[in-house]
Amino acid sequence: MTIEPVKEEHKEELFQMHELCFREHIDQIWGWDDVWQREYFDKEWQVGEWRVMVESGQIIGCLMWRLKCDHLYLHNISLLPKFRGEGRGSEAMKYILSKANALKLGVKLSTFQTNEQVISFYERLGFSVIEQKENGKLLHRPFTEKTNRIMVIGCCGAGKSTLSFRLAEHFDLPVYHLDKLFWKAGWVQTEKEEWIAKHEKMIEKPQWIIDGNFSSTMSDRLEKADLVICMDMPRWQCFWGIFKRRWMYRGKSRPDMTEGCPERINWEFLKYVWDFHRDARPLIMEKLAAYNGLSPVHILKSRKEVRHFLEQITQKRTTNKSDD
């Protein structure tokens, strides 16, 4: 899908799209008046900033916004019904938010009271309701340059915890290790329902760095994260990391593990790491490829890339502080 400038010849087609997408809701609230709707659409056509969403040569949706003094107001986002539910709406919102972020502006938009599914979609993107109207809701996503939620994933031994501790120093954020959350003393697993409840409570916190995979809950973290880092290290480096920490923490629990779970290596664990690139890695990459969120994803493939990434963060934060 591409997002392209609108042309005058698109006007009638976009009005028909407006009717197809919104008539049901307008009928429930005010009743559809074709003459009034066309006059209103003509007015918006003149004053708004319009774009069309195009796929395989077909217009499948449109966007219209206006710039205000302190925010970007998204007046219209339409997507033909048969193209919904496959990430195109998220992609369009990513386009809008990137426009607003470049101008250091928040985004506001209104929705119909009857469209609860769309309201939930915006809330997942970081919008919150700031005004309850008689027939709808006004939502706002403020502009922020601060990174508050960081997700770190990758194979065992790749260096997730080490990187997480370094990021915590840079961003002044608390670190949570999924292994520590999941395992109880004596290497006892947390029951599924308890684990899901603990995980949901953790990701709702306003600030965190979360280190760990646990594919069953990965998508939930992706929705909340401001920054995603995948440690995609070669197999030999992962084994080196595992044996190194086994030696460092022999007979005791490492800092990112529950107390009472002394460092251990067994055949099942080694086989998991050996097969990780064949079994677990493709699933992780598939989730990242399908991710249509608004947060940057960094895939780091070597220690050199990790060092370079940390240097970039340090340089950026130093520059921001000097600007302040």
N, C-alpha and C positions, 0 to 999 in steps of 0.2 A: 504494500500500500504506500502511495505517495500523497503528500499534501501540497496542493498547487494553488496558485492565484486564481481567483474567480474571473469569469468572463461574462459580459452582458448577455450572451446567448444562453447562459446557464440559469438565468433568472426564473423562467417559468418552471423548469425542471426542479429547482430548489423549492419553489412554492409548493409544488405537488408533494415533495418530500416532507415539507413542513406539515402539510395536511395529514399525510400518511402516519407520521410519527407522533403528532400531538392532538389530532382531532378527538380521539377517544377521551383524553383528559379534559380538553376544553369543553366538550359536550357535557361531561359530568358536572362541570363547575358553572359555566355561563351559557352553554349552548353555542353551537358553531354558526357564525354569521359570515358567509362567504365574502360579502362586500366589505365588511369591516376588516376581516382578516387580510384581504388583498391590499387594502389601503394601509394597514399597519405594516405589512411586509414591504410594500413599496417605500415607506418611510425608513424602515430599518436598512433596506438595500442601499439607500443613499448615504447613511451616516456611519454604518458599521464597517469593520475590517473583516472581509470575508475570505475563506479558503474552502476548497473542495477536496474531499478524500477520493482518490482515484485508485482503482484496482483493475488490472487487465483492460484498461481503456474505458472502464465504466465508472461513473460517479456513484459512489456508494454512501456518501455522507458529506456533511459540511460543518464548518465552524464559523462563528461570527463573534467578535469581541470589540469592546471599546476601551480605550485607555483613560483612566481617571487620574486625578492628581496623586492619589495614594494607593491605587490598586488597578489591576486589570479586571474588568467585568466581562465574564464569559456569558454572552447573551443567548447564544444558540449553539448547541452541539447535537447534530442529528445523524443517525446511522440507520440505514435500511434494515428492517427486522431480520432478514435472512443472513446478514453479516454480523450480527451481534453474538456475544458470548465466546469470541475467539481471539480476544486481545486487541482488537482494532480500536475500541473505545479507550483503552489504557494508552495505546500508542498516540492517539489524538490528544489525550490529556497531557501526555509527556511533552508533546509539541507545545501546547499552551503554557505549561509550567516552565519550560525552558525559555520561552519568550518573556514571561514575567520575571523569572530569575535574572535574566540578562539585564533587566531594567531595575532590579532590586525591589520588585513590587509583589505584594500578595495577590491572590486571586479570589474573587467573589462570584457567586452564581446563585440563581434561584431555581427551585424545582417545584413541581406540583405536589400538593399534599398527598395526592393519590398514588404517587410513583415511588413507593417505598423501596423497590429494588434499586432504583437509580440513586436514591439517598444513601443506601448502604454502600454502593459502589464508590461514591464520593468520600464517604467516611473512611473507607479503607485506604484512600489516597491521602488522608491527612486533613480533610475538610471537617469542620464542625459547624453545627447550627448556631448562628448568632442572633437570629430573629425569627420568631414564629409568626407568620402572617395568616390571615383568614383562610386563604386557599393555597398556601405554599410555605416554603421555608427558604430563608436566605442563609447560604453557607459561605464559609471563609476559610481559606488556607493561607496563613501568614507567611511572609518571606522570612527565611532564616538561613544564615550562612553556617550556623553551628551544626556539627555532626553529633548527634545524640545517641544513635543506635547503630552498632557495627556488628556484622555477622561474619565469623571466620570459620571456614570449612576446609576439609581436606583429609588425606589419609593419616592414620596414626603415625607418629614420628615425623610428620612433615614440618613441624614447628609452629603449630597453631597456638599453643599456649604461650610460647616464648614471644611470638608476634603480638598476641593479645596483651601481654604485660607491657610491651613497648608502646603499643597504641594507647593503653591506659595512661601512660606517662604523658603522651602528647596531647590527648584530648581530655584528660582529667575525668575519666569515666570509670564506673565500677565494672569489674570483670566477673562473668559467671561462666562456669565450666559445666557443660552438660553431663560429663562423666560424674562430676561431683554431685549433681542434682539427681542422677539416675541410680547410682550405686549407694547402697547402705553398707555400714560396717560389716566386714566379713564377706565382702563381694556378694551381697544379697541384692537382687534386682528389685526395683520399685514396681509395684503392680501398675498395670496399664492405666486404669482410671486415675489413680493417684498421680502418675507421671504426667498425664495430659493436663490435669488440674494445676500441678506445680509449674508446668511449662507455660500454660496460658497466663498464669499470674505473673510470671517473670517477664514475658514479652510485653505485657501491658505497662511495665515500669517506664517512666519517661526517659531514662538513660540506661544504656548497657553496652557492654561488649560481650557477645556470647560466642564461646568457642566450642565447636563440636558439630557432628553431622546429624545422626538420628533422622533418617530420611522421612519417617512418618510425620515429623513436625517441621520439616525444613521449609515447606511452602508457607506456613504460618509466620516463620521468622522473616522470610523474604518480603512478605507484605509489610512488615513493620520497620525493616532496616533502612537506614539512611545511606549505608555503605556496605557493600558485600565484597569479601575477599576470599578467593579460593586458592589454597596452597596446593598447586598441582605439581608436586615434586616427583622426580624419578624414583623408581622403586628402591634403588640402592641407598638414596639419601634418607628415605623413610626407615629402612632397616638400620642405618647408621644412627639415626635419632633414637630409635627404640633401644638399641643395645647401650647407647650412651647414657640414657636416663635410667636404664636398669642398673648400670654400675653406680651412678650417682645416688640413687635412692634405694639401694639394696637393703632389704629388711625393714623399710619404712614407707610411709605413704608420701607421694610427691605432692607439691603444693596445689596442683589442679585436680586432686583426687580426694575422695572422702577419707577422713581419718579412720583407721582400722581396715584399710584396703592396701596392704603393702604391695609395692611394685612386684609384678610377676610377669613371666613369659611362659606360655605353654604352646603346644603344637597347634591347637585350634586358633589361637591368636596369630601366630606366625603365618598360618595358611590364609587367614583373612587378609593380612597385609599383602602377602604374595599375590593373591587373587584380586586385590582391590582395583587395579587398573583394568581388569577384565570385567569384573562384576559390578562394583559399587560406583566407580568413576563414570561410566557411561550414563548411569541414572542421574548422577549429580549434574553432569554437563547437559543432559536433556532438560532438567529443571531450570538451569540457568539460561539455556537457549530459549525456553518457552516463557521465561520471566519477562513480562512487559511493564514492570514497575518503573518508577521514576528515579531510582537510586543507581549510582554508578556501580559496576561490577568489575573488579580487578582480578585477573587470573595470573598468579605469580608462579613461574616455572623453575626458578633457581634461587639460590641464596643471594646471588648478585642482584636479581630483580627485586628481592625483598629489601635489600639494603638501599637500592635506588628509590624504591617506593617510600621508605621511611625518610630518606633524604628530601624527597619532594614535599612530604608532609611537614617536615621541620622547616623547610624554606618557606612554604606557604604560610605557616603560622607566624613565623618571624616577620614576614612581610605585612601580614594583617595587623600584628601588634604595633609595628612601626607606623602604619597608617593611622591607627587609633591615637 
